[in-house]
Amino acid sequence: RLKPSAPTRILLLTNLVGKGEVDEDLAEETAEEARKYGELDGKGCKVVEVANAPDNEAVRVFLAFKDVAGATKALDDMNGRYFGGRVVRAQYFAVE
């Protein structure tokens, strides 16, 4: 579920890296960066690669913050940031 009407404590980052560019350090390095904005919960950072998605959406990085305030700070700073020649897209992800 994308684009919930209200902020959530889960962020979805896309266009951080492209298909086939995920390495073993991506989750930990992204979590380390995210901790600058707030504490992550036990799920922390999860990287999912979607096979049939366009390159800019194929690698999805989920950040689970302990509260909405941390997610909001991260979204404000990370959305539109350049990383490795790409423009990162950050958005809230609905919590089920």
CNS distance restraints for C-alpha pairs under 8 A (distance, minus, plus):
assign (resid   1 and name CA) (resid  93 and name CA) 6.32 0.50 0.50
assign (resid   1 and name CA) (resid  94 and name CA) 5.69 0.50 0.50
assign (resid   2 and name CA) (resid  91 and name CA) 7.65 0.50 0.50
assign (resid   2 and name CA) (resid  92 and name CA) 7.02 0.50 0.50
assign (resid   2 and name CA) (resid  93 and name CA) 5.47 0.50 0.50
assign (resid   2 and name CA) (resid  94 and name CA) 6.50 0.50 0.50
assign (resid   3 and name CA) (resid  91 and name CA) 6.86 0.50 0.50
assign (resid   3 and name CA) (resid  92 and name CA) 6.20 0.50 0.50
assign (resid   3 and name CA) (resid  93 and name CA) 6.59 0.50 0.50
assign (resid   3 and name CA) (resid  94 and name CA) 7.46 0.50 0.50
assign (resid   4 and name CA) (resid   8 and name CA) 7.87 0.50 0.50
assign (resid   4 and name CA) (resid  92 and name CA) 6.70 0.50 0.50
assign (resid   4 and name CA) (resid  93 and name CA) 6.64 0.50 0.50
assign (resid   4 and name CA) (resid  94 and name CA) 5.69 0.50 0.50
assign (resid   7 and name CA) (resid  68 and name CA) 6.65 0.50 0.50
assign (resid   7 and name CA) (resid  72 and name CA) 7.19 0.50 0.50
assign (resid   7 and name CA) (resid  92 and name CA) 6.01 0.50 0.50
assign (resid   8 and name CA) (resid  67 and name CA) 7.99 0.50 0.50
assign (resid   8 and name CA) (resid  68 and name CA) 5.47 0.50 0.50
assign (resid   8 and name CA) (resid  71 and name CA) 7.16 0.50 0.50
assign (resid   8 and name CA) (resid  92 and name CA) 5.77 0.50 0.50
assign (resid   8 and name CA) (resid  93 and name CA) 6.51 0.50 0.50
assign (resid   8 and name CA) (resid  94 and name CA) 6.41 0.50 0.50
assign (resid   8 and name CA) (resid  95 and name CA) 7.02 0.50 0.50
assign (resid   9 and name CA) (resid  64 and name CA) 6.14 0.50 0.50
assign (resid   9 and name CA) (resid  65 and name CA) 5.20 0.50 0.50
assign (resid   9 and name CA) (resid  66 and name CA) 6.61 0.50 0.50
assign (resid   9 and name CA) (resid  67 and name CA) 5.24 0.50 0.50
assign (resid   9 and name CA) (resid  68 and name CA) 4.24 0.50 0.50
assign (resid   9 and name CA) (resid  69 and name CA) 7.58 0.50 0.50
assign (resid   9 and name CA) (resid  70 and name CA) 7.34 0.50 0.50
assign (resid   9 and name CA) (resid  71 and name CA) 5.27 0.50 0.50
assign (resid   9 and name CA) (resid  72 and name CA) 7.84 0.50 0.50
assign (resid   9 and name CA) (resid  92 and name CA) 7.46 0.50 0.50
assign (resid   9 and name CA) (resid  93 and name CA) 7.90 0.50 0.50
assign (resid   9 and name CA) (resid  95 and name CA) 7.91 0.50 0.50
assign (resid  10 and name CA) (resid  62 and name CA) 6.80 0.50 0.50
assign (resid  10 and name CA) (resid  63 and name CA) 5.61 0.50 0.50
assign (resid  10 and name CA) (resid  64 and name CA) 4.63 0.50 0.50
assign (resid  10 and name CA) (resid  65 and name CA) 6.10 0.50 0.50
assign (resid  10 and name CA) (resid  68 and name CA) 7.83 0.50 0.50
assign (resid  10 and name CA) (resid  71 and name CA) 6.53 0.50 0.50
assign (resid  10 and name CA) (resid  92 and name CA) 5.93 0.50 0.50
assign (resid  10 and name CA) (resid  93 and name CA) 5.33 0.50 0.50
assign (resid  10 and name CA) (resid  94 and name CA) 7.12 0.50 0.50
assign (resid  10 and name CA) (resid  95 and name CA) 6.99 0.50 0.50
assign (resid  11 and name CA) (resid  62 and name CA) 5.65 0.50 0.50
assign (resid  11 and name CA) (resid  63 and name CA) 5.10 0.50 0.50
assign (resid  11 and name CA) (resid  64 and name CA) 6.63 0.50 0.50
assign (resid  11 and name CA) (resid  71 and name CA) 6.33 0.50 0.50
assign (resid  11 and name CA) (resid  75 and name CA) 7.26 0.50 0.50
assign (resid  11 and name CA) (resid  90 and name CA) 6.56 0.50 0.50
assign (resid  11 and name CA) (resid  91 and name CA) 5.63 0.50 0.50
assign (resid  11 and name CA) (resid  92 and name CA) 4.65 0.50 0.50
assign (resid  11 and name CA) (resid  93 and name CA) 5.47 0.50 0.50
assign (resid  12 and name CA) (resid  60 and name CA) 6.57 0.50 0.50
assign (resid  12 and name CA) (resid  61 and name CA) 5.66 0.50 0.50
assign (resid  12 and name CA) (resid  62 and name CA) 4.69 0.50 0.50
assign (resid  12 and name CA) (resid  63 and name CA) 6.51 0.50 0.50
assign (resid  12 and name CA) (resid  90 and name CA) 5.66 0.50 0.50
assign (resid  12 and name CA) (resid  91 and name CA) 5.37 0.50 0.50
assign (resid  12 and name CA) (resid  92 and name CA) 6.09 0.50 0.50
assign (resid  12 and name CA) (resid  93 and name CA) 5.91 0.50 0.50
assign (resid  13 and name CA) (resid  60 and name CA) 5.87 0.50 0.50
assign (resid  13 and name CA) (resid  61 and name CA) 4.98 0.50 0.50
assign (resid  13 and name CA) (resid  62 and name CA) 6.37 0.50 0.50
assign (resid  13 and name CA) (resid  63 and name CA) 7.93 0.50 0.50
assign (resid  13 and name CA) (resid  88 and name CA) 6.74 0.50 0.50
assign (resid  13 and name CA) (resid  89 and name CA) 5.56 0.50 0.50
assign (resid  13 and name CA) (resid  90 and name CA) 4.54 0.50 0.50
assign (resid  13 and name CA) (resid  91 and name CA) 6.66 0.50 0.50
assign (resid  14 and name CA) (resid  56 and name CA) 6.51 0.50 0.50
assign (resid  14 and name CA) (resid  57 and name CA) 5.41 0.50 0.50
assign (resid  14 and name CA) (resid  58 and name CA) 7.61 0.50 0.50
assign (resid  14 and name CA) (resid  59 and name CA) 6.23 0.50 0.50
assign (resid  14 and name CA) (resid  60 and name CA) 5.19 0.50 0.50
assign (resid  14 and name CA) (resid  61 and name CA) 6.52 0.50 0.50
assign (resid  14 and name CA) (resid  88 and name CA) 6.03 0.50 0.50
assign (resid  14 and name CA) (resid  89 and name CA) 5.21 0.50 0.50
assign (resid  14 and name CA) (resid  90 and name CA) 6.60 0.50 0.50
assign (resid  15 and name CA) (resid  55 and name CA) 7.59 0.50 0.50
assign (resid  15 and name CA) (resid  56 and name CA) 4.51 0.50 0.50
assign (resid  15 and name CA) (resid  57 and name CA) 5.90 0.50 0.50
assign (resid  15 and name CA) (resid  58 and name CA) 7.79 0.50 0.50
assign (resid  15 and name CA) (resid  59 and name CA) 6.93 0.50 0.50
assign (resid  15 and name CA) (resid  60 and name CA) 7.83 0.50 0.50
assign (resid  15 and name CA) (resid  86 and name CA) 6.42 0.50 0.50
assign (resid  15 and name CA) (resid  87 and name CA) 6.51 0.50 0.50
assign (resid  15 and name CA) (resid  88 and name CA) 5.10 0.50 0.50
assign (resid  15 and name CA) (resid  89 and name CA) 6.27 0.50 0.50
assign (resid  16 and name CA) (resid  56 and name CA) 8.00 0.50 0.50
assign (resid  16 and name CA) (resid  59 and name CA) 7.43 0.50 0.50
assign (resid  16 and name CA) (resid  83 and name CA) 6.47 0.50 0.50
assign (resid  16 and name CA) (resid  84 and name CA) 7.80 0.50 0.50
assign (resid  16 and name CA) (resid  86 and name CA) 6.62 0.50 0.50
assign (resid  16 and name CA) (resid  87 and name CA) 7.31 0.50 0.50
assign (resid  16 and name CA) (resid  88 and name CA) 5.29 0.50 0.50
assign (resid  16 and name CA) (resid  89 and name CA) 7.72 0.50 0.50
assign (resid  17 and name CA) (resid  21 and name CA) 5.93 0.50 0.50
assign (resid  17 and name CA) (resid  22 and name CA) 6.95 0.50 0.50
assign (resid  17 and name CA) (resid  56 and name CA) 7.67 0.50 0.50
assign (resid  17 and name CA) (resid  59 and name CA) 6.53 0.50 0.50
assign (resid  17 and name CA) (resid  84 and name CA) 7.70 0.50 0.50
assign (resid  17 and name CA) (resid  86 and name CA) 7.51 0.50 0.50
assign (resid  18 and name CA) (resid  22 and name CA) 7.64 0.50 0.50
assign (resid  18 and name CA) (resid  55 and name CA) 5.40 0.50 0.50
assign (resid  18 and name CA) (resid  56 and name CA) 6.18 0.50 0.50
assign (resid  18 and name CA) (resid  57 and name CA) 7.84 0.50 0.50
assign (resid  18 and name CA) (resid  58 and name CA) 6.57 0.50 0.50
assign (resid  18 and name CA) (resid  59 and name CA) 6.22 0.50 0.50
assign (resid  19 and name CA) (resid  49 and name CA) 7.37 0.50 0.50
assign (resid  19 and name CA) (resid  55 and name CA) 5.75 0.50 0.50
assign (resid  19 and name CA) (resid  58 and name CA) 5.92 0.50 0.50
assign (resid  19 and name CA) (resid  59 and name CA) 6.45 0.50 0.50
assign (resid  22 and name CA) (resid  26 and name CA) 6.43 0.50 0.50
assign (resid  22 and name CA) (resid  59 and name CA) 7.73 0.50 0.50
assign (resid  25 and name CA) (resid  29 and name CA) 5.91 0.50 0.50
assign (resid  26 and name CA) (resid  30 and name CA) 5.97 0.50 0.50
assign (resid  26 and name CA) (resid  47 and name CA) 7.87 0.50 0.50
assign (resid  27 and name CA) (resid  31 and name CA) 6.05 0.50 0.50
assign (resid  27 and name CA) (resid  45 and name CA) 5.73 0.50 0.50
assign (resid  27 and name CA) (resid  46 and name CA) 6.29 0.50 0.50
assign (resid  27 and name CA) (resid  47 and name CA) 6.22 0.50 0.50
assign (resid  27 and name CA) (resid  61 and name CA) 7.74 0.50 0.50
assign (resid  28 and name CA) (resid  32 and name CA) 6.05 0.50 0.50
assign (resid  28 and name CA) (resid  45 and name CA) 7.31 0.50 0.50
assign (resid  29 and name CA) (resid  33 and name CA) 6.35 0.50 0.50
assign (resid  30 and name CA) (resid  34 and name CA) 6.12 0.50 0.50
assign (resid  30 and name CA) (resid  45 and name CA) 7.27 0.50 0.50
assign (resid  31 and name CA) (resid  35 and name CA) 6.18 0.50 0.50
assign (resid  31 and name CA) (resid  40 and name CA) 7.82 0.50 0.50
assign (resid  31 and name CA) (resid  44 and name CA) 6.62 0.50 0.50
assign (resid  31 and name CA) (resid  45 and name CA) 5.62 0.50 0.50
assign (resid  31 and name CA) (resid  63 and name CA) 7.26 0.50 0.50
assign (resid  32 and name CA) (resid  36 and name CA) 7.28 0.50 0.50
assign (resid  33 and name CA) (resid  37 and name CA) 8.00 0.50 0.50
assign (resid  34 and name CA) (resid  38 and name CA) 6.93 0.50 0.50
assign (resid  34 and name CA) (resid  40 and name CA) 7.78 0.50 0.50
assign (resid  34 and name CA) (resid  63 and name CA) 7.59 0.50 0.50
assign (resid  34 and name CA) (resid  74 and name CA) 6.55 0.50 0.50
assign (resid  35 and name CA) (resid  39 and name CA) 5.55 0.50 0.50
assign (resid  35 and name CA) (resid  40 and name CA) 6.61 0.50 0.50
assign (resid  37 and name CA) (resid  70 and name CA) 5.17 0.50 0.50
assign (resid  37 and name CA) (resid  71 and name CA) 7.31 0.50 0.50
assign (resid  37 and name CA) (resid  73 and name CA) 5.67 0.50 0.50
assign (resid  37 and name CA) (resid  74 and name CA) 5.48 0.50 0.50
assign (resid  38 and name CA) (resid  65 and name CA) 6.75 0.50 0.50
assign (resid  38 and name CA) (resid  66 and name CA) 7.61 0.50 0.50
assign (resid  38 and name CA) (resid  67 and name CA) 7.88 0.50 0.50
assign (resid  38 and name CA) (resid  69 and name CA) 7.52 0.50 0.50
assign (resid  38 and name CA) (resid  70 and name CA) 4.26 0.50 0.50
assign (resid  38 and name CA) (resid  71 and name CA) 7.28 0.50 0.50
assign (resid  38 and name CA) (resid  73 and name CA) 7.87 0.50 0.50
assign (resid  38 and name CA) (resid  74 and name CA) 7.97 0.50 0.50
assign (resid  39 and name CA) (resid  65 and name CA) 5.87 0.50 0.50
assign (resid  39 and name CA) (resid  66 and name CA) 5.84 0.50 0.50
assign (resid  39 and name CA) (resid  67 and name CA) 7.87 0.50 0.50
assign (resid  39 and name CA) (resid  70 and name CA) 6.92 0.50 0.50
assign (resid  40 and name CA) (resid  44 and name CA) 5.13 0.50 0.50
assign (resid  40 and name CA) (resid  63 and name CA) 7.37 0.50 0.50
assign (resid  40 and name CA) (resid  64 and name CA) 5.62 0.50 0.50
assign (resid  40 and name CA) (resid  65 and name CA) 4.07 0.50 0.50
assign (resid  40 and name CA) (resid  66 and name CA) 5.31 0.50 0.50
assign (resid  41 and name CA) (resid  64 and name CA) 5.79 0.50 0.50
assign (resid  41 and name CA) (resid  65 and name CA) 5.34 0.50 0.50
assign (resid  41 and name CA) (resid  66 and name CA) 4.85 0.50 0.50
assign (resid  42 and name CA) (resid  64 and name CA) 7.97 0.50 0.50
assign (resid  43 and name CA) (resid  64 and name CA) 6.16 0.50 0.50
assign (resid  44 and name CA) (resid  63 and name CA) 5.86 0.50 0.50
assign (resid  44 and name CA) (resid  64 and name CA) 5.21 0.50 0.50
assign (resid  44 and name CA) (resid  65 and name CA) 7.09 0.50 0.50
assign (resid  45 and name CA) (resid  61 and name CA) 6.89 0.50 0.50
assign (resid  45 and name CA) (resid  62 and name CA) 5.58 0.50 0.50
assign (resid  45 and name CA) (resid  63 and name CA) 4.68 0.50 0.50
assign (resid  45 and name CA) (resid  64 and name CA) 6.42 0.50 0.50
assign (resid  46 and name CA) (resid  61 and name CA) 5.76 0.50 0.50
assign (resid  46 and name CA) (resid  62 and name CA) 5.17 0.50 0.50
assign (resid  46 and name CA) (resid  63 and name CA) 6.75 0.50 0.50
assign (resid  47 and name CA) (resid  59 and name CA) 6.97 0.50 0.50
assign (resid  47 and name CA) (resid  60 and name CA) 5.79 0.50 0.50
assign (resid  47 and name CA) (resid  61 and name CA) 4.54 0.50 0.50
assign (resid  47 and name CA) (resid  62 and name CA) 6.39 0.50 0.50
assign (resid  48 and name CA) (resid  59 and name CA) 5.83 0.50 0.50
assign (resid  48 and name CA) (resid  60 and name CA) 5.16 0.50 0.50
assign (resid  48 and name CA) (resid  61 and name CA) 6.38 0.50 0.50
assign (resid  49 and name CA) (resid  58 and name CA) 5.54 0.50 0.50
assign (resid  49 and name CA) (resid  59 and name CA) 4.48 0.50 0.50
assign (resid  49 and name CA) (resid  60 and name CA) 6.22 0.50 0.50
assign (resid  50 and name CA) (resid  57 and name CA) 7.88 0.50 0.50
assign (resid  50 and name CA) (resid  58 and name CA) 4.86 0.50 0.50
assign (resid  50 and name CA) (resid  59 and name CA) 6.31 0.50 0.50
assign (resid  50 and name CA) (resid  60 and name CA) 7.63 0.50 0.50
assign (resid  51 and name CA) (resid  58 and name CA) 6.63 0.50 0.50
assign (resid  52 and name CA) (resid  58 and name CA) 7.37 0.50 0.50
assign (resid  53 and name CA) (resid  57 and name CA) 5.94 0.50 0.50
assign (resid  53 and name CA) (resid  58 and name CA) 4.86 0.50 0.50
assign (resid  54 and name CA) (resid  58 and name CA) 5.70 0.50 0.50
assign (resid  55 and name CA) (resid  59 and name CA) 7.66 0.50 0.50
assign (resid  64 and name CA) (resid  71 and name CA) 7.89 0.50 0.50
assign (resid  65 and name CA) (resid  70 and name CA) 6.16 0.50 0.50
assign (resid  65 and name CA) (resid  71 and name CA) 5.93 0.50 0.50
assign (resid  66 and name CA) (resid  70 and name CA) 7.41 0.50 0.50
assign (resid  67 and name CA) (resid  71 and name CA) 6.84 0.50 0.50
assign (resid  68 and name CA) (resid  72 and name CA) 6.02 0.50 0.50
assign (resid  69 and name CA) (resid  73 and name CA) 6.28 0.50 0.50
assign (resid  70 and name CA) (resid  74 and name CA) 6.22 0.50 0.50
assign (resid  71 and name CA) (resid  75 and name CA) 6.04 0.50 0.50
assign (resid  71 and name CA) (resid  92 and name CA) 7.94 0.50 0.50
assign (resid  72 and name CA) (resid  76 and name CA) 6.12 0.50 0.50
assign (resid  73 and name CA) (resid  77 and name CA) 6.36 0.50 0.50
assign (resid  74 and name CA) (resid  78 and name CA) 5.71 0.50 0.50
assign (resid  75 and name CA) (resid  79 and name CA) 5.50 0.50 0.50
assign (resid  75 and name CA) (resid  90 and name CA) 5.65 0.50 0.50
assign (resid  75 and name CA) (resid  91 and name CA) 6.64 0.50 0.50
assign (resid  75 and name CA) (resid  92 and name CA) 7.85 0.50 0.50
assign (resid  77 and name CA) (resid  81 and name CA) 7.21 0.50 0.50
assign (resid  78 and name CA) (resid  88 and name CA) 6.82 0.50 0.50
assign (resid  78 and name CA) (resid  89 and name CA) 7.46 0.50 0.50
assign (resid  78 and name CA) (resid  90 and name CA) 6.39 0.50 0.50
assign (resid  79 and name CA) (resid  87 and name CA) 7.95 0.50 0.50
assign (resid  79 and name CA) (resid  88 and name CA) 5.75 0.50 0.50
assign (resid  79 and name CA) (resid  89 and name CA) 4.93 0.50 0.50
assign (resid  79 and name CA) (resid  90 and name CA) 4.62 0.50 0.50
assign (resid  79 and name CA) (resid  91 and name CA) 7.57 0.50 0.50
assign (resid  80 and name CA) (resid  87 and name CA) 5.39 0.50 0.50
assign (resid  80 and name CA) (resid  88 and name CA) 5.25 0.50 0.50
assign (resid  80 and name CA) (resid  89 and name CA) 5.86 0.50 0.50
assign (resid  80 and name CA) (resid  90 and name CA) 7.64 0.50 0.50
assign (resid  81 and name CA) (resid  87 and name CA) 5.59 0.50 0.50
assign (resid  81 and name CA) (resid  88 and name CA) 5.44 0.50 0.50
assign (resid  81 and name CA) (resid  89 and name CA) 7.85 0.50 0.50
assign (resid  82 and name CA) (resid  86 and name CA) 5.40 0.50 0.50
assign (resid  82 and name CA) (resid  87 and name CA) 4.59 0.50 0.50
assign (resid  82 and name CA) (resid  88 and name CA) 6.18 0.50 0.50
assign (resid  83 and name CA) (resid  87 and name CA) 6.35 0.50 0.50
assign (resid  83 and name CA) (resid  88 and name CA) 6.73 0.50 0.50
